Amino acid sequence: MKTLLLFQNIGVWEVLIIAFVVLLIWGGKKIPELMKGLGKGVKSFKEGMNEVEKDLKDVEKDIKSEE
């Protein structure tokens, strides 16, 4: 819970400074590649969660049909 309090006071200037540092570290050409990889990871995670939800619903239907 204490770690959540750490990020409560981040303002616009802090976000801009972090973005500038990231730009300096990886450069302008690498950032789109990093964001593309991040997007693919999020999409894969969502697909996995949807599959788990579908499997749970199927199991629930099977249990109800057995009763």
Protein Blocks (a to p, Z undefined) as FASTA:
>chain_A
ZZmmmmmmpcfklmmmmmmmmmmmnopmlmmmmmmmmmmmmmmmmmmmmmmmmmmmmmmm
mmmmmZZ
